[in-house]
Amino acid sequence: DTVMTQSPLSLSVTPGQPASISCKSSQSLQDSDGKTHLHWYLQKPGQSPQLLIYDVSSRSSGVPDRFSGSGSGTDFTLKISRVEAEDVGIYYCMQGTHLPLSFGGGTKVEIK
Amino acid sequence: EMQLVESGGALVQPGGSLRLSCAASGFTFSNYWMSWVRQAPGKGLEWVSHMDLDGSVTRYADSVKGRFTISRDNAKNTLDLQMSSLRVEDTAVYYCGKDLTWNALNLWGQGTMVTVSS
């Protein structure tokens, strides 16, 4: 099974400052078609998860451009260029390449 | 507006059965793979199962294989999860999700709570 490891576990950020979350997989997430199915979700307090980024770097519809994703193989990063108060919640990476599908343990982002 | 609404969650005894349902609206349901994901109280997300467009492909997490069955009715725009031999560790909020591409779920329901306890 593919193990997804996120760091840090939590992050406290001043509004307007950048933030970065790392996600590492136990095996390469590149598929036979050359695509890499690494996705990022945000679960705001009391809400269902929402898709932010799919296939490493593609922003989901309506997601602000302050969110960006990068990486390849086994190492991936979600960056928020300028954190806003509405960005608080738990961020999860998820791999969609290998069965069983798997999520990282989550990174909690709080505002200072 | 695209929407998913789960129902069927309840308190059930260990060893019991339960059927969850997810009603889809606002999009062409039959054009999308669909998934179930669960979240135990205070824990992270766990993929449970997914199904292709017409139900010919179904896959399950090892933790539920042989006990849970996913199904869909494209005429009624519904996705179901039949759960049997329920265990305490199946206690969770169960979400259904619409697959944008390769298991990137771009639409989630509000979730339905399943509690397995004696």
Interface residues (C-beta under 8 A of the other chain):
Chain A: D31 K35 H37 H39 Y41 Q43 S48 P49 Q50 L51 Y54 D55 S60 S61 I90 Y92 M94 G96 T97 L99 P100 L101 S102 F103 G104 G105 G106
Chain B: V37 G44 L45 E46 W47 H50 R59 A61 D62 Y95 L100 T101 W102 N103 A104 L105 N106 W108 G109 Q110 G111
